[in-house]
Amino acid sequence: MSDTLYLQDDRAENRATSGQAKRGSTVNIQELLKTCLPRLTQSIIKTERLKNTAKRVDGLIIGTGEEDFTKGNTRYTLHIDDKTFQLVDVPGIEGNESHYVHMVKEAIAEAHMVVYVNGTNKKPETATAEKIKSYLEYGTQVYPLVNVRGFADSYEFEEDRQDLAQHSGAREALKQTVGVLTPVLGSDVLLPGDCVQGLLAFAALAYDDTTQSTTIHPSRAHNLATFQKNYFKHFATRQEMLEFSQVNAIARLIKSKVATFREDIVESNKGKVRESLNHYLLVLEEQLASHQAFLKKTEPEFEKCRVAFKNAIDAFERRIVNNRRNRWNTFFNELMDKSDDIVEDDFGDSDAIARRINQEFKSRRAHVEQLMLEDTEEGVKVLQEQMLQAVARLLEDIKHVEFQQRVSFDRSGRLNFDSDIKLGYDLGLGDFSSMAFKIGSYAMTGGTIGSAFPVIGTAIGAIAGALVGVVMTVVGLFTSKSSKIRKAKGKVRDRLEGARDKTLEGIADEACRLVAAIKNELQDSLLLKVNDMHMALQRPVPIFEEQITRITKLKNQLEKMPYGTIQTVQY
């Protein structure tokens, strides 16, 4: 029993000890909870907060109204039907966008569709349409949108939620936008347009149906999230908001483009090539027309130059003929007067008369040859000056025509190459003066002139040899000496007159031979160069025509290819 009691006593003691331990453990846990529970609670709350805000990322790129414009190209990746595309947001083109033109052109060069958003609901300026056209060098299609503005109170009543286009004159704005863009861009470039409420569409999309909460970033809670909340006051569901915003029209258009995007890319590239070919054809045809007009204006100038050459040569020939006639007439007149003196002085001495007349002939002939050589050199000098004047007028006239043609072409406003028309080579007066100098040198060598004197030399020689017979014939027994001298003088004069006539008759042939030599020199030098210059100016015409034919053939082959395909072309 005592054992039992002991045991009982031991158990009682153990229970007492255990109770004391439990009381100590409780105190420790309470202290632990008192210390850690606030931290745990804060951690749990923070975790839940992060979980709730993890999807709230929308609205960060939407403008705030302050400096609300894109300053550079911003790219967004779109995943549609397991395909990846890029949406490029570019700076606006209204106003002065000169700092961003290169960015806009860079983006549009890559694009296969351009969305033009009219965010003011006002009629766009024609200048805006012209800007768009200048960017669309290769015919990318344009999709016009009118972004209808409106906060929640705009849709308070049910009738306000029937037709989006009735708000803020959106339908009229779209009509005006299309009306301005179509004449400039063309109906083949401009797609049918739509009205869309961008803010409402954003509010509908920035919502998580699973958690029934917004996905708008907390930093935009004071405006975008508030707008969204107010929209939900008048629209029963997110889907209703989405449908009314008409954003699905954009989605349908994009999906339709996705279905044929490969063919569209091929066709777009073909369109770029066609536009380039059309551009080149336009430039070539304008250049050809411009050059043909230039040639037409220069044609009379070349003809005037050739006529001037002919007139100068004719004048030179007349000058030579007249000068030689005058020289020979003076020569024979003086020789006749001298022969009278010789016959009278040496009458009866035939040898003395013949000798003295021959001496007079030789001395006077050398003198007249020198005078005619000087006349010819002077005539060649005048001819050279006239030729140079004709060429100088030609070059000046061509430059004048060239200048007029350049001004006309620049004012047309068309794209051009180098507006100066090149002559093919620089043909200046220095070239012509050296050619003309060769003519003078050729004449002054005596190669042509020297061959012109044997005619008179032969005539005088024959006369001098016959003078003795003439003098002896006129001597008679029944006439006085003075009468005999007069008759002898008359006979000598008759002979000299005959020689004069024969000499004058040969002047035309002499001048003709001299002019023929000069003409040959001109034909081989100066006139040849003028003709070469004329031909050089005409040389671009067949080059232009050949290029136009080849590019037209290439363009026709490209246009006959089936949609979305590319084939080898025969160039």
Residue pairs with C-beta under 8 A, 6 or more apart in sequence:
52 211
52 213
53 218
55 208
55 211
55 215
56 214
56 215
56 216
56 217
56 218
57 215
57 217
58 202
58 205
58 206
58 215
58 216
58 217
58 224
59 202
59 206
59 216
59 217
59 220
59 224
59 225
60 217
60 219
60 220
61 74
62 202
62 220
62 224
63 69
64 223
69 91
69 92
70 89
70 90
70 91
70 92
71 91
71 100
72 91
72 100
72 103
73 88
73 89
73 90
73 91
73 103
73 106
73 107
74 88
74 89
75 86
75 87
75 88
75 89
76 86
76 87
76 88
76 89
77 84
77 85
77 86
77 87
78 84
78 85
78 86
78 87
78 254
79 85
80 254
80 255
80 258
81 255
81 258
83 258
83 261
85 258
85 261
88 107
88 110
88 111
90 100
90 103
90 104
90 107
90 108
91 97
91 100
91 103
91 104
93 104
93 128
93 131
93 132
93 135
94 124
94 125
94 128
97 104
104 135
105 135
108 114
108 135
108 136
108 140
109 138
111 140
112 140
112 141
112 257
112 261
112 264
112 265
112 268
113 140
113 141
113 142
113 143
113 191
113 257
114 132
114 135
114 136
114 140
114 141
114 142
114 143
115 142
115 143
115 145
115 250
116 132
116 142
116 143
116 144
116 145
116 177
116 181
117 145
117 146
117 147
118 124
118 144
118 145
118 146
118 147
118 173
118 174
118 177
119 147
119 149
121 146
121 148
121 149
121 168
121 169
121 170
121 173
122 173
123 173
123 176
123 177
123 179
123 180
124 176
124 177
124 180
124 181
125 180
126 180
126 184
128 180
129 180
129 181
129 183
129 184
129 185
130 184
132 142
132 181
132 184
132 185
133 184
133 185
136 142
136 185
136 189
137 275
138 268
138 271
138 272
138 275
138 276
139 188
139 189
139 268
139 271
139 272
139 274
139 275
140 189
140 268
141 189
141 190
141 191
142 181
142 185
142 189
142 190
142 191
143 191
143 193
143 253
144 174
144 177
144 178
144 181
144 190
144 191
144 193
144 194
145 193
145 194
145 195
145 196
145 250
146 170
146 173
146 174
146 177
146 193
146 194
146 195
146 196
147 196
147 197
147 198
148 164
148 165
148 167
148 168
148 170
148 195
148 196
148 197
149 168
149 197
149 199
150 167
150 168
150 197
150 199
150 200
151 199
151 227
151 230
152 227
152 230
152 231
152 233
152 234
153 230
154 160
154 167
155 161
155 231
155 234
155 235
155 244
156 234
160 167
161 234
161 235
161 240
161 244
164 170
164 195
164 196
164 197
164 244
164 245
164 246
165 171
165 174
165 195
167 197
170 195
171 195
173 195
174 193
174 194
174 195
177 193
178 190
178 193
181 190
182 190
191 253
194 246
194 249
194 250
194 253
195 246
196 245
196 246
196 247
196 249
196 250
197 244
197 245
197 246
197 247
198 245
198 247
199 227
200 231
200 241
200 244
200 245
201 241
201 242
201 245
201 246
201 247
202 224
203 224
203 227
203 228
203 231
203 232
203 241
204 231
204 235
204 238
204 239
204 241
204 242
204 245
204 247
205 242
205 247
206 214
206 215
206 216
206 224
206 228
207 213
207 214
207 215
207 228
207 238
208 214
208 215
209 238
214 225
214 228
214 229
216 224
216 225
216 228
231 241
232 241
235 241
235 244
242 248
257 264
260 564
262 564
263 563
263 564
264 564
266 564
266 565
266 566
267 563
267 564
269 566
270 558
270 561
270 566
273 558
274 555
274 558
274 559
277 551
277 554
277 555
277 558
278 555
279 415
280 551
281 548
281 551
281 552
281 555
282 414
283 414
283 415
283 416
283 417
284 544
284 547
284 548
284 551
285 548
286 409
286 412
286 414
286 416
287 416
287 417
287 544
288 541
288 544
288 545
288 548
290 405
290 408
290 409
291 421
291 540
291 541
291 544
292 541
293 405
294 401
294 402
294 405
294 421
294 537
295 537
295 538
295 541
297 401
297 404
297 405
298 397
298 398
298 401
298 537
301 393
301 394
301 397
301 398
301 401
302 394
302 530
302 534
304 390
304 393
304 394
304 397
305 390
305 391
305 393
305 394
305 530
306 527
306 530
308 386
308 387
308 389
308 390
308 393
309 387
309 390
309 522
309 526
309 527
311 386
312 383
312 386
312 387
312 390
313 383
313 515
313 518
313 519
313 522
315 382
315 383
315 386
316 379
316 380
316 382
316 383
316 515
316 518
317 511
317 512
317 515
319 375
319 379
319 382
320 375
320 376
320 379
320 510
320 511
320 514
320 515
321 507
321 508
321 511
323 372
323 375
323 379
324 372
324 375
324 507
324 510
324 511
325 504
325 507
327 368
327 371
327 372
327 375
328 368
328 456
328 500
328 503
328 504
328 507
329 500
329 504
330 368
331 364
331 365
331 368
332 496
332 497
332 499
332 500
332 503
334 364
335 357
335 360
335 361
335 364
335 496
336 492
336 493
336 496
338 357
338 360
339 357
339 360
339 489
339 492
339 493
339 496
340 489
340 492
340 493
342 353
342 356
342 357
342 360
343 353
343 471
343 485
343 488
343 489
343 492
344 485
344 489
346 352
346 353
346 356
347 353
347 471
347 481
347 484
347 485
347 488
348 471
348 475
350 467
350 468
350 471
350 472
351 468
353 467
353 468
353 471
354 464
354 465
354 467
354 468
357 463
357 464
357 467
357 492
358 460
358 464
361 460
361 464
365 453
365 456
365 457
365 460
369 453
372 449
372 452
373 444
373 446
373 449
376 443
376 444
376 449
376 514
377 440
377 443
377 444
380 439
380 440
380 443
380 444
380 518
381 440
383 436
383 439
383 518
384 433
384 436
384 437
384 439
384 440
387 432
387 436
387 522
387 526
388 429
388 432
388 433
388 436
391 429
391 432
391 526
391 530
392 429
394 530
395 427
395 428
395 429
398 423
402 420
402 421
405 421
406 419
406 420
406 421
409 416
409 419
410 416
410 419
423 533
423 536
423 537
424 533
424 536
424 537
424 539
425 533
425 536
427 529
427 533
431 529
432 526
432 529
435 525
435 526
435 529
436 526
438 521
438 525
439 518
439 521
439 522
442 448
442 517
442 518
442 521
443 449
443 514
443 517
443 518
447 517
448 513
448 514
448 517
449 514
451 513
452 510
452 513
452 514
455 502
455 503
455 506
455 510
456 499
456 503
456 506
459 499
459 502
459 503
460 499
462 499
463 495
463 496
463 498
463 499
466 495
467 492
467 495
470 488
470 491
470 492
470 495
471 488
471 491
473 491
474 484
474 487
474 488
474 491
475 484
475 488
476 484
479 487
550 571
553 570
553 571
554 569
554 571
557 567
557 569
557 570
558 569
561 567
